[in-house]
Amino acid sequence: MRKTFFGVALVSLFALQHSAFAEAPKAVDGRFVNADGMTLYTFDKDTTPGVSACTGGCMSYWPAALAGSMDKPSGDWTLIPAADGKQQWAYKGHPLYRYAADKQAGDEKGNGFKDMWHTAKP
């Protein structure tokens, strides 16, 4: 009985540890999406790698693609400081954003906006 309980506890702890570490955004249908399946975007004014040029009012339309406290970047994925002090995902140094007008997974309403916003792609 003790061995069974210990085994169940060990498996539960292992599963909990692995679920606590979230992953970077993923590619779906040729574009990057966040954990909710929402399209992510890049901004042409982000010319300095790892630095967001979208601040102030820009952020209300183009919120940063924020990482969770347990997210761990790897490879081409990094975390950069967002304007609000939280951690923002970046791919190959390009900060990533969501678009406020995208209401459901799969929306890409921000692609081509003012010829400065583009769907983030691998």
N, CA, C and O atoms as a GROMACS GRO file, in nm:
protein
  488
    1MET      N    1   0.082  -0.119   0.000
    1MET     CA    2   0.000   0.000   0.000
    1MET      C    3   0.087   0.126   0.000
    1MET      O    4   0.060   0.221  -0.074
    2ARG      N    5   0.192   0.127   0.082
    2ARG     CA    6   0.280   0.243   0.087
    2ARG      C    7   0.352   0.265  -0.046
    2ARG      O    8   0.369   0.378  -0.091
    3LYS      N    9   0.394   0.155  -0.108
    3LYS     CA   10   0.462   0.166  -0.237
    3LYS      C   11   0.369   0.226  -0.342
    3LYS      O   12   0.411   0.309  -0.422
    4THR      N   13   0.243   0.183  -0.341
    4THR     CA   14   0.147   0.236  -0.438
    4THR      C   15   0.126   0.385  -0.414
    4THR      O   16   0.127   0.464  -0.509
    5PHE      N   17   0.107   0.425  -0.289
    5PHE     CA   18   0.086   0.566  -0.257
    5PHE      C   19   0.208   0.649  -0.298
    5PHE      O   20   0.194   0.757  -0.357
    6PHE      N   21   0.328   0.598  -0.266
    6PHE     CA   22   0.450   0.669  -0.302
    6PHE      C   23   0.462   0.683  -0.454
    6PHE      O   24   0.500   0.788  -0.505
    7GLY      N   25   0.429   0.576  -0.526
    7GLY     CA   26   0.435   0.580  -0.672
    7GLY      C   27   0.339   0.681  -0.731
    7GLY      O   28   0.375   0.756  -0.822
    8VAL      N   29   0.217   0.685  -0.680
    8VAL     CA   30   0.117   0.782  -0.727
    8VAL      C   31   0.163   0.924  -0.694
    8VAL      O   32   0.150   1.014  -0.778
    9ALA      N   33   0.216   0.944  -0.576
    9ALA     CA   34   0.264   1.078  -0.536
    9ALA      C   35   0.380   1.122  -0.625
    9ALA      O   36   0.386   1.238  -0.665
   10LEU      N   37   0.470   1.031  -0.655
   10LEU     CA   38   0.585   1.064  -0.738
   10LEU      C   39   0.542   1.100  -0.881
   10LEU      O   40   0.590   1.197  -0.938
   11VAL      N   41   0.451   1.022  -0.937
   11VAL     CA   42   0.400   1.050  -1.072
   11VAL      C   43   0.326   1.184  -1.073
   11VAL      O   44   0.342   1.262  -1.167
   12SER      N   45   0.248   1.212  -0.970
   12SER     CA   46   0.175   1.339  -0.962
   12SER      C   47   0.270   1.457  -0.955
   12SER      O   48   0.249   1.559  -1.020
   13LEU      N   49   0.375   1.443  -0.875
   13LEU     CA   50   0.474   1.551  -0.862
   13LEU      C   51   0.544   1.574  -0.996
   13LEU      O   52   0.565   1.689  -1.035
   14PHE      N   53   0.580   1.468  -1.064
   14PHE     CA   54   0.646   1.479  -1.194
   14PHE      C   55   0.554   1.550  -1.294
   14PHE      O   56   0.600   1.638  -1.367
   15ALA      N   57   0.427   1.514  -1.298
   15ALA     CA   58   0.332   1.577  -1.389
   15ALA      C   59   0.314   1.724  -1.355
   15ALA      O   60   0.305   1.808  -1.445
   16LEU      N   61   0.307   1.757  -1.228
   16LEU     CA   62   0.291   1.895  -1.185
   16LEU      C   63   0.412   1.978  -1.225
   16LEU      O   64   0.396   2.091  -1.271
   17GLN      N   65   0.531   1.924  -1.209
   17GLN     CA   66   0.651   1.997  -1.247
   17GLN      C   67   0.653   2.027  -1.396
   17GLN      O   68   0.688   2.138  -1.436
   18HIS      N   69   0.615   1.931  -1.477
   18HIS     CA   70   0.619   1.952  -1.621
   18HIS      C   71   0.509   2.045  -1.667
   18HIS      O   72   0.529   2.118  -1.764
   19SER      N   73   0.394   2.046  -1.602
   19SER     CA   74   0.287   2.136  -1.644
   19SER      C   75   0.316   2.279  -1.601
   19SER      O   76   0.258   2.372  -1.656
   20ALA      N   77   0.403   2.298  -1.504
   20ALA     CA   78   0.434   2.433  -1.456
   20ALA      C   79   0.522   2.508  -1.555
   20ALA      O   80   0.524   2.632  -1.553
   21PHE      N   81   0.593   2.438  -1.642
   21PHE     CA   82   0.679   2.504  -1.738
   21PHE      C   83   0.605   2.517  -1.870
   21PHE      O   84   0.588   2.419  -1.943
   22ALA      N   85   0.562   2.637  -1.900
   22ALA     CA   86   0.492   2.662  -2.026
   22ALA      C   87   0.593   2.667  -2.139
   22ALA      O   88   0.714   2.671  -2.117
   23GLU      N   89   0.542   2.666  -2.259
   23GLU     CA   90   0.629   2.668  -2.375
   23GLU      C   91   0.616   2.799  -2.449
   23GLU      O   92   0.524   2.878  -2.425
   24ALA      N   93   0.709   2.822  -2.538
   24ALA     CA   94   0.705   2.940  -2.624
   24ALA      C   95   0.583   2.931  -2.715
   24ALA      O   96   0.525   2.824  -2.731
   25PRO      N   97   0.545   3.043  -2.775
   25PRO     CA   98   0.436   3.037  -2.874
   25PRO      C   99   0.469   2.931  -2.979
   25PRO      O  100   0.585   2.895  -2.998
   26LYS      N  101   0.366   2.882  -3.045
   26LYS     CA  102   0.389   2.776  -3.142
   26LYS      C  103   0.341   2.818  -3.280
   26LYS      O  104   0.262   2.911  -3.295
   27ALA      N  105   0.390   2.748  -3.381
   27ALA     CA  106   0.351   2.774  -3.519
   27ALA      C  107   0.227   2.692  -3.553
   27ALA      O  108   0.224   2.570  -3.531
   28VAL      N  109   0.126   2.758  -3.607
   28VAL     CA  110   0.004   2.694  -3.652
   28VAL      C  111  -0.032   2.755  -3.787
   28VAL      O  112  -0.043   2.877  -3.799
   29ASP      N  113  -0.050   2.672  -3.887
   29ASP     CA  114  -0.087   2.720  -4.022
   29ASP      C  115   0.006   2.830  -4.071
   29ASP      O  116  -0.039   2.926  -4.133
   30GLY      N  117   0.136   2.816  -4.044
   30GLY     CA  118   0.235   2.909  -4.096
   30GLY      C  119   0.248   3.040  -4.022
   30GLY      O  120   0.313   3.133  -4.071
   31ARG      N  121   0.188   3.050  -3.903
   31ARG     CA  122   0.201   3.172  -3.823
   31ARG      C  123   0.217   3.134  -3.677
   31ARG      O  124   0.180   3.024  -3.636
   32PHE      N  125   0.274   3.227  -3.598
   32PHE     CA  126   0.288   3.202  -3.455
   32PHE      C  127   0.161   3.242  -3.382
   32PHE      O  128   0.099   3.344  -3.412
   33VAL      N  129   0.124   3.160  -3.285
   33VAL     CA  130   0.008   3.187  -3.201
   33VAL      C  131   0.048   3.167  -3.055
   33VAL      O  132   0.144   3.097  -3.024
   34ASN      N  133  -0.028   3.231  -2.965
   34ASN     CA  134  -0.004   3.213  -2.823
   34ASN      C  135  -0.077   3.088  -2.774
   34ASN      O  136  -0.134   3.014  -2.854
   35ALA      N  137  -0.077   3.065  -2.645
   35ALA     CA  138  -0.138   2.945  -2.587
   35ALA      C  139  -0.288   2.939  -2.613
   35ALA      O  140  -0.346   2.831  -2.612
   36ASP      N  141  -0.352   3.055  -2.635
   36ASP     CA  142  -0.496   3.060  -2.663
   36ASP      C  143  -0.526   3.049  -2.812
   36ASP      O  144  -0.642   3.056  -2.852
   37GLY      N  145  -0.423   3.032  -2.894
   37GLY     CA  146  -0.442   3.022  -3.038
   37GLY      C  147  -0.456   3.156  -3.108
   37GLY      O  148  -0.491   3.161  -3.226
   38MET      N  149  -0.427   3.265  -3.036
   38MET     CA  150  -0.439   3.398  -3.095
   38MET      C  151  -0.313   3.432  -3.174
   38MET      O  152  -0.201   3.405  -3.130
   39THR      N  153  -0.333   3.491  -3.292
   39THR     CA  154  -0.223   3.527  -3.381
   39THR      C  155  -0.131   3.628  -3.316
   39THR      O  156  -0.175   3.719  -3.246
   40LEU      N  157  -0.001   3.611  -3.340
   40LEU     CA  158   0.099   3.705  -3.291
   40LEU      C  159   0.157   3.784  -3.408
   40LEU      O  160   0.159   3.738  -3.522
   41TYR      N  161   0.204   3.906  -3.376
   41TYR     CA  162   0.248   4.000  -3.479
   41TYR      C  163   0.384   4.060  -3.447
   41TYR      O  164   0.429   4.060  -3.332
   42THR      N  165   0.449   4.110  -3.552
   42THR     CA  166   0.572   4.188  -3.539
   42THR      C  167   0.543   4.330  -3.586
   42THR      O  168   0.448   4.354  -3.660
   43PHE      N  169   0.627   4.424  -3.542
   43PHE     CA  170   0.610   4.567  -3.568
   43PHE      C  171   0.735   4.619  -3.637
   43PHE      O  172   0.846   4.602  -3.585
   44ASP      N  173   0.719   4.682  -3.754
   44ASP     CA  174   0.835   4.731  -3.830
   44ASP      C  175   0.918   4.834  -3.756
   44ASP      O  176   1.037   4.849  -3.784
   45LYS      N  177   0.858   4.906  -3.662
   45LYS     CA  178   0.934   5.008  -3.588
   45LYS      C  179   1.024   4.949  -3.480
   45LYS      O  180   1.102   5.021  -3.418
   46ASP      N  181   1.014   4.819  -3.458
   46ASP     CA  182   1.105   4.751  -3.365
   46ASP      C  183   1.236   4.724  -3.438
   46ASP      O  184   1.256   4.617  -3.494
   47THR      N  185   1.325   4.823  -3.437
   47THR     CA  186   1.450   4.811  -3.512
   47THR      C  187   1.569   4.770  -3.426
   47THR      O  188   1.671   4.725  -3.479
   48THR      N  189   1.557   4.785  -3.295
   48THR     CA  190   1.664   4.741  -3.205
   48THR      C  191   1.625   4.605  -3.149
   48THR      O  192   1.523   4.594  -3.081
   49PRO      N  193   1.704   4.500  -3.177
   49PRO     CA  194   1.668   4.367  -3.128
   49PRO      C  195   1.642   4.365  -2.977
   49PRO      O  196   1.720   4.419  -2.898
   50GLY      N  197   1.531   4.302  -2.939
   50GLY     CA  198   1.499   4.287  -2.799
   50GLY      C  199   1.439   4.409  -2.732
   50GLY      O  200   1.424   4.411  -2.610
   51VAL      N  201   1.404   4.512  -2.811
   51VAL     CA  202   1.345   4.634  -2.754
   51VAL      C  203   1.215   4.665  -2.827
   51VAL      O  204   1.213   4.672  -2.950
   52SER      N  205   1.107   4.683  -2.753
   52SER     CA  206   0.978   4.715  -2.811
   52SER      C  207   0.964   4.865  -2.834
   52SER      O  208   0.994   4.945  -2.745
   53ALA      N  209   0.920   4.903  -2.954
   53ALA     CA  210   0.892   5.043  -2.986
   53ALA      C  211   0.744   5.076  -2.966
   53ALA      O  212   0.704   5.190  -2.982
   54CYS      N  213   0.665   4.977  -2.930
   54CYS     CA  214   0.522   4.998  -2.907
   54CYS      C  215   0.502   5.031  -2.759
   54CYS      O  216   0.506   4.942  -2.673
   55THR      N  217   0.481   5.159  -2.731
   55THR     CA  218   0.462   5.205  -2.593
   55THR      C  219   0.339   5.296  -2.589
   55THR      O  220   0.282   5.330  -2.692
   56GLY      N  221   0.300   5.335  -2.470
   56GLY     CA  222   0.188   5.428  -2.453
   56GLY      C  223   0.060   5.375  -2.514
   56GLY      O  224   0.021   5.260  -2.491
   57GLY      N  225  -0.006   5.460  -2.594
   57GLY     CA  226  -0.133   5.424  -2.656
   57GLY      C  227  -0.124   5.306  -2.750
   57GLY      O  228  -0.222   5.233  -2.769
   58CYS      N  229  -0.009   5.286  -2.809
   58CYS     CA  230   0.011   5.172  -2.898
   58CYS      C  231  -0.022   5.040  -2.827
   58CYS      O  232  -0.078   4.949  -2.887
   59MET      N  233   0.013   5.033  -2.700
   59MET     CA  234  -0.006   4.909  -2.624
   59MET      C  235  -0.152   4.873  -2.604
   59MET      O  236  -0.184   4.756  -2.582
   60SER      N  237  -0.243   4.970  -2.612
   60SER     CA  238  -0.384   4.936  -2.593
   60SER      C  239  -0.440   4.863  -2.715
   60SER      O  240  -0.534   4.784  -2.702
   61TYR      N  241  -0.383   4.888  -2.832
   61TYR     CA  242  -0.425   4.817  -2.953
   61TYR      C  243  -0.338   4.695  -2.981
   61TYR      O  244  -0.385   4.596  -3.038
   62TRP      N  245  -0.214   4.703  -2.940
   62TRP     CA  246  -0.116   4.599  -2.967
   62TRP      C  247  -0.049   4.555  -2.836
   62TRP      O  248   0.068   4.586  -2.813
   63PRO      N  249  -0.123   4.482  -2.751
   63PRO     CA  250  -0.061   4.439  -2.625
   63PRO      C  251   0.052   4.339  -2.649
   63PRO      O  252   0.048   4.258  -2.742
   64ALA      N  253   0.151   4.347  -2.564
   64ALA     CA  254   0.265   4.256  -2.573
   64ALA      C  255   0.219   4.112  -2.556
   64ALA      O  256   0.126   4.084  -2.480
   65ALA      N  257   0.284   4.021  -2.626
   65ALA     CA  258   0.262   3.878  -2.607
   65ALA      C  259   0.340   3.840  -2.482
   65ALA      O  260   0.460   3.812  -2.488
   66LEU      N  261   0.271   3.839  -2.370
   66LEU     CA  262   0.337   3.821  -2.241
   66LEU      C  263   0.366   3.674  -2.211
   66LEU      O  264   0.288   3.585  -2.245
   67ALA      N  265   0.476   3.653  -2.146
   67ALA     CA  266   0.515   3.520  -2.100
   67ALA      C  267   0.466   3.503  -1.957
   67ALA      O  268   0.454   3.600  -1.882
   68GLY      N  269   0.438   3.380  -1.920
   68GLY     CA  270   0.402   3.351  -1.783
   68GLY      C  271   0.527   3.346  -1.696
   68GLY      O  272   0.639   3.340  -1.746
   69SER      N  273   0.507   3.349  -1.567
   69SER     CA  274   0.620   3.353  -1.475
   69SER      C  275   0.707   3.227  -1.482
   69SER      O  276   0.824   3.230  -1.444
   70MET      N  277   0.651   3.119  -1.530
   70MET     CA  278   0.726   2.993  -1.538
   70MET      C  279   0.774   2.963  -1.680
   70MET      O  280   0.837   2.859  -1.702
   71ASP      N  281   0.747   3.049  -1.775
   71ASP     CA  282   0.789   3.025  -1.913
   71ASP      C  283   0.941   3.027  -1.924
   71ASP      O  284   1.008   3.109  -1.860
   72LYS      N  285   0.993   2.939  -2.004
   72LYS     CA  286   1.137   2.927  -2.023
   72LYS      C  287   1.169   2.935  -2.172
   72LYS      O  288   1.133   2.845  -2.248
   73PRO      N  289   1.236   3.041  -2.216
   73PRO     CA  290   1.271   3.053  -2.358
   73PRO      C  291   1.385   2.958  -2.394
   73PRO      O  292   1.465   2.918  -2.310
   74SER      N  293   1.391   2.924  -2.522
   74SER     CA  294   1.502   2.843  -2.572
   74SER      C  295   1.515   2.866  -2.722
   74SER      O  296   1.421   2.911  -2.788
   75GLY      N  297   1.632   2.836  -2.774
   75GLY     CA  298   1.655   2.852  -2.917
   75GLY      C  299   1.639   2.996  -2.962
   75GLY      O  300   1.700   3.086  -2.904
   76ASP      N  301   1.558   3.018  -3.064
   76ASP     CA  302   1.534   3.152  -3.118
   76ASP      C  303   1.439   3.235  -3.032
   76ASP      O  304   1.417   3.352  -3.060
   77TRP      N  305   1.384   3.174  -2.928
   77TRP     CA  306   1.288   3.242  -2.841
   77TRP      C  307   1.359   3.307  -2.723
   77TRP      O  308   1.444   3.244  -2.659
   78THR      N  309   1.325   3.432  -2.695
   78THR     CA  310   1.379   3.503  -2.579
   78THR      C  311   1.266   3.577  -2.509
   78THR      O  312   1.157   3.593  -2.564
   79LEU      N  313   1.295   3.622  -2.390
   79LEU     CA  314   1.203   3.708  -2.316
   79LEU      C  315   1.270   3.844  -2.301
   79LEU      O  316   1.387   3.852  -2.266
   80ILE      N  317   1.194   3.949  -2.328
   80ILE     CA  318   1.245   4.085  -2.316
   80ILE      C  319   1.156   4.161  -2.221
   80ILE      O  320   1.041   4.121  -2.199
   81PRO      N  321   1.204   4.271  -2.162
   81PRO     CA  322   1.117   4.349  -2.074
   81PRO      C  323   1.011   4.423  -2.156
   81PRO      O  324   1.044   4.497  -2.249
   82ALA      N  325   0.886   4.402  -2.122
   82ALA     CA  326   0.776   4.476  -2.186
   82ALA      C  327   0.768   4.615  -2.121
   82ALA      O  328   0.827   4.638  -2.015
   83ALA      N  329   0.696   4.705  -2.184
   83ALA     CA  330   0.684   4.842  -2.134
   83ALA      C  331   0.627   4.848  -1.993
   83ALA      O  332   0.657   4.940  -1.917
   84ASP      N  333   0.544   4.749  -1.957
   84ASP     CA  334   0.483   4.748  -1.823
   84ASP      C  335   0.567   4.673  -1.720
   84ASP      O  336   0.523   4.653  -1.607
   85GLY      N  337   0.688   4.632  -1.760
   85GLY     CA  338   0.776   4.563  -1.667
   85GLY      C  339   0.763   4.412  -1.667
   85GLY      O  340   0.844   4.344  -1.605
   86LYS      N  341   0.662   4.359  -1.734
   86LYS     CA  342   0.646   4.214  -1.743
   86LYS      C  343   0.739   4.161  -1.852
   86LYS      O  344   0.813   4.237  -1.914
   87GLN      N  345   0.736   4.030  -1.874
   87GLN     CA  346   0.821   3.967  -1.973
   87GLN      C  347   0.742   3.942  -2.102
   87GLN      O  348   0.632   3.886  -2.099
   88GLN      N  349   0.799   3.985  -2.213
   88GLN     CA  350   0.736   3.973  -2.344
   88GLN      C  351   0.815   3.874  -2.429
   88GLN      O  352   0.938   3.874  -2.427
   89TRP      N  353   0.743   3.791  -2.504
   89TRP     CA  354   0.808   3.698  -2.595
   89TRP      C  355   0.870   3.773  -2.712
   89TRP      O  356   0.814   3.871  -2.761
   90ALA      N  357   0.986   3.726  -2.756
   90ALA     CA  358   1.050   3.776  -2.877
   90ALA      C  359   1.100   3.656  -2.955
   90ALA      O  360   1.146   3.557  -2.896
   91TYR      N  361   1.091   3.665  -3.086
   91TYR     CA  362   1.140   3.558  -3.174
   91TYR      C  363   1.251   3.616  -3.260
   91TYR      O  364   1.230   3.712  -3.334
   92LYS      N  365   1.369   3.558  -3.250
   92LYS     CA  366   1.488   3.608  -3.320
   92LYS      C  367   1.507   3.758  -3.295
   92LYS      O  368   1.543   3.833  -3.385
   93GLY      N  369   1.483   3.798  -3.171
   93GLY     CA  370   1.502   3.937  -3.131
   93GLY      C  371   1.386   4.030  -3.158
   93GLY      O  372   1.388   4.145  -3.115
   94HIS      N  373   1.284   3.982  -3.230
   94HIS     CA  374   1.169   4.065  -3.264
   94HIS      C  375   1.060   4.049  -3.158
   94HIS      O  376   1.007   3.939  -3.140
   95PRO      N  377   1.024   4.158  -3.088
   95PRO     CA  378   0.915   4.149  -2.991
   95PRO      C  379   0.785   4.104  -3.058
   95PRO      O  380   0.759   4.139  -3.174
   96LEU      N  381   0.704   4.028  -2.987
   96LEU     CA  382   0.577   3.979  -3.040
   96LEU      C  383   0.460   4.043  -2.967
   96LEU      O  384   0.467   4.074  -2.848
   97TYR      N  385   0.352   4.061  -3.042
   97TYR     CA  386   0.233   4.130  -2.992
   97TYR      C  387   0.107   4.055  -3.034
   97TYR      O  388   0.108   3.973  -3.125
   98ARG      N  389  -0.002   4.086  -2.963
   98ARG     CA  390  -0.136   4.045  -3.004
   98ARG      C  391  -0.203   4.168  -3.064
   98ARG      O  392  -0.150   4.279  -3.054
   99TYR      N  393  -0.319   4.151  -3.126
   99TYR     CA  394  -0.395   4.264  -3.178
   99TYR      C  395  -0.530   4.264  -3.110
   99TYR      O  396  -0.600   4.162  -3.110
  100ALA      N  397  -0.570   4.377  -3.053
  100ALA     CA  398  -0.692   4.386  -2.975
  100ALA      C  399  -0.817   4.354  -3.057
  100ALA      O  400  -0.917   4.307  -3.001
  101ALA      N  401  -0.815   4.378  -3.187
  101ALA     CA  402  -0.932   4.352  -3.271
  101ALA      C  403  -0.948   4.204  -3.307
  101ALA      O  404  -1.054   4.164  -3.356
  102ASP      N  405  -0.845   4.123  -3.285
  102ASP     CA  406  -0.858   3.979  -3.304
  102ASP      C  407  -0.939   3.925  -3.187
  102ASP      O  408  -0.896   3.934  -3.072
  103LYS      N  409  -1.056   3.870  -3.217
  103LYS     CA  410  -1.146   3.826  -3.109
  103LYS      C  411  -1.147   3.676  -3.087
  103LYS      O  412  -1.183   3.630  -2.979
  104GLN      N  413  -1.107   3.599  -3.188
  104GLN     CA  414  -1.107   3.454  -3.170
  104GLN      C  415  -0.984   3.393  -3.234
  104GLN      O  416  -0.921   3.453  -3.322
  105ALA      N  417  -0.951   3.274  -3.191
  105ALA     CA  418  -0.835   3.204  -3.246
  105ALA      C  419  -0.847   3.197  -3.397
  105ALA      O  420  -0.954   3.167  -3.451
  106GLY      N  421  -0.738   3.226  -3.466
  106GLY     CA  422  -0.738   3.222  -3.611
  106GLY      C  423  -0.754   3.358  -3.677
  106GLY      O  424  -0.718   3.374  -3.793
  107ASP      N  425  -0.807   3.456  -3.604
  107ASP     CA  426  -0.818   3.592  -3.660
  107ASP      C  427  -0.680   3.646  -3.692
  107ASP      O  428  -0.585   3.622  -3.618
  108GLU      N  429  -0.669   3.719  -3.803
  108GLU     CA  430  -0.543   3.784  -3.843
  108GLU      C  431  -0.574   3.926  -3.890
  108GLU      O  432  -0.518   3.972  -3.990
  109LYS      N  433  -0.661   3.995  -3.820
  109LYS     CA  434  -0.706   4.128  -3.862
  109LYS      C  435  -0.595   4.232  -3.860
  109LYS      O  436  -0.607   4.335  -3.926
  110GLY      N  437  -0.490   4.207  -3.787
  110GLY     CA  438  -0.381   4.304  -3.778
  110GLY      C  439  -0.276   4.292  -3.886
  110GLY      O  440  -0.190   4.378  -3.898
  111ASN      N  441  -0.282   4.185  -3.966
  111ASN     CA  442  -0.180   4.163  -4.067
  111ASN      C  443  -0.185   4.273  -4.174
  111ASN      O  444  -0.288   4.292  -4.238
  112GLY      N  445  -0.074   4.344  -4.191
  112GLY     CA  446  -0.066   4.452  -4.289
  112GLY      C  447  -0.118   4.586  -4.240
  112GLY      O  448  -0.122   4.682  -4.317
  113PHE      N  449  -0.158   4.594  -4.113
  113PHE     CA  450  -0.211   4.719  -4.059
  113PHE      C  451  -0.108   4.831  -4.076
  113PHE      O  452   0.005   4.821  -4.029
  114LYS      N  453  -0.151   4.939  -4.144
  114LYS     CA  454  -0.065   5.055  -4.172
  114LYS      C  455   0.069   5.016  -4.232
  114LYS      O  456   0.168   5.088  -4.219
  115ASP      N  457   0.072   4.902  -4.298
  115ASP     CA  458   0.195   4.850  -4.359
  115ASP      C  459   0.311   4.841  -4.260
  115ASP      O  460   0.428   4.842  -4.300
  116MET      N  461   0.279   4.832  -4.129
  116MET     CA  462   0.384   4.823  -4.027
  116MET      C  463   0.370   4.700  -3.938
  116MET      O  464   0.464   4.664  -3.867
  117TRP      N  465   0.254   4.637  -3.939
  117TRP     CA  466   0.228   4.522  -3.854
  117TRP      C  467   0.211   4.399  -3.941
  117TRP      O  468   0.141   4.402  -4.042
  118HIS      N  469   0.276   4.290  -3.900
  118HIS     CA  470   0.275   4.169  -3.982
  118HIS      C  471   0.258   4.046  -3.894
  118HIS      O  472   0.307   4.039  -3.782
  119THR      N  473   0.187   3.949  -3.950
  119THR     CA  474   0.174   3.821  -3.882
  119THR      C  475   0.313   3.763  -3.859
  119THR      O  476   0.394   3.756  -3.951
  120ALA      N  477   0.340   3.723  -3.737
  120ALA     CA  478   0.471   3.663  -3.704
  120ALA      C  479   0.476   3.522  -3.761
  120ALA      O  480   0.386   3.441  -3.740
  121LYS      N  481   0.584   3.495  -3.834
  121LYS     CA  482   0.598   3.365  -3.900
  121LYS      C  483   0.733   3.303  -3.868
  121LYS      O  484   0.831   3.372  -3.843
  122PRO      N  485   0.736   3.169  -3.871
  122PRO     CA  486   0.863   3.100  -3.848
  122PRO      C  487   0.963   3.126  -3.959
  122PRO      O  488   1.075   3.076  -3.955
   0.00000   0.00000   0.00000
